[in-house]
Amino acid sequence: MRRLIVTADDFGVGPNTSRGILDLAELGVVTSTVLLVNSPFAEDGVKQWERSGRRLELGWHPCLTMDSPVLPARAVPTLVNSSGQFQSLGTFLKCLLRGRVNRAELEAELTAQYRRFIKLVGTPPTSVNGHHHIHIFRPVGDVLLKLLGEQTPKPFVRRVVEPLNTLARVPGVRLKRWVLSTLGRGAAKRQARAGFPGNDSLLGITDPPFVNDPDFFTRWLREAKGDVCELMVHPGHADDTLGDRDGPASANQSGRRVREMELLSDPAFRQVVGQAGFVLVRSVERGASAP
């Protein structure tokens, strides 16, 4: 059978979000999650994870586009705004493309986040993927691969690649998905050359309105190609701590999390996983494959 890793992004972003992810792990639906170590609720999330018996894999979610840096803002001036917070994704990417992001500051902040992960969790991460997919953009990805390359064994690093068949047959933000996959293929090749294991294809990229479709996950799973697939999900219980940290209110990210929680909790989800020929695994159980 094919292997499916179901990864809940943004663990630690807020207490109720983390609790929702752990509830899905108890149901055996989510197999992996990734920790935002720069979130003010990161430590609380790790404590919840420990109380749950560490029932799911906890990886690292490097972040440069939400909340504050781990380092003092004055140490990373090209990464923050006038309030000392990370810039929005759009602003960050504009600065990156214009060469206004200092590489030494990237290295310092990502190293600080990596060390904080180890301090909080007690071990290096077994899986890594960037918040807002920042790891597919250079030089962020290059800095991360250099940092993670010193780890043994090397962690599973998400490959943001989507086959043309899902792009054609699964509706929703196709232009966004095409751009991410185009950039992601180059990043995936660099990751593979450096010896990092990863998925054959990534499922689940979307925007909030599309998760209202009751067949949202079903369609992705039925159209999925590859022996090792990763389904990216963003579930959670209603969480007042998110506010505008999770994006503008108009984006309704909080509503998306609750809706994904409903879809993943439905027993029908597990049935579709089996019907699509998948067995649920953690990233450490998947085996490596080339892009």
DAFENCOR-V400468 format. One line per field, one symbol per residue. phi: phi as a letter, one per 20 degrees, with the letter a starting at -180 (. if undefined). psi: psi as a letter, one per 20 degrees, with the letter a starting at -180 (. if undefined). burial: # if it has 24 or more other C-alpha atoms within 12 Angstrom, else .. A space follows every 10 residues. Layout:
phi = ???
psi = ???
burial = ???
This chain:
phi = .fdceddefm fnfagfffff fffffffmee dbbceefeff dfffffffff ffnlfcfddd dgcccbmdff fggfecfedc efenefffgf fffffffeme dffffgffff ffffffgfff enbffebbbe fmmffeeeeg fffffffffe ecffffdgde ccffffffdd fokffgffff ffffffffff fffenefaef bddofacggf ffffegfgfg ffefdoecdd deccerfgcf fflefeofgf flffffffff gfffffgfff ffgffenddf beffdemebe f
psi = qqpppopork pihqghgghg ghhhhhikgp iqrppniiqi jgggghgggg hikliqpoap mppjjqbqrh qqhiilhiir aijjqqrrgg gghghghjkj pphhhggggh gggghhghgg hirqqiqpqq pkkiiipqjg hggghgghii qprqrpppom ppqhhhhhio qplhgghggg hghhggghgh gghijpqaqh qpqipaqghi iipijghggg hhipqqhoqp oprmrqrpoi igcjhjrqhh hlhghggggh ggghiphhgh ghgghjkqpp rrhijhqqqq .
burial = .######### ########## #####..### ########## ######.##. ....###### ########## #....##### ....#####. .##..#.... ###.###### #######..# #..####### ########## #####.###. ...####### ###..##..# ##.#..##.# ########## ##.####### ########.# #....##### ########## #########. .#..###... .######### #####...## .##..#.### ######.### #
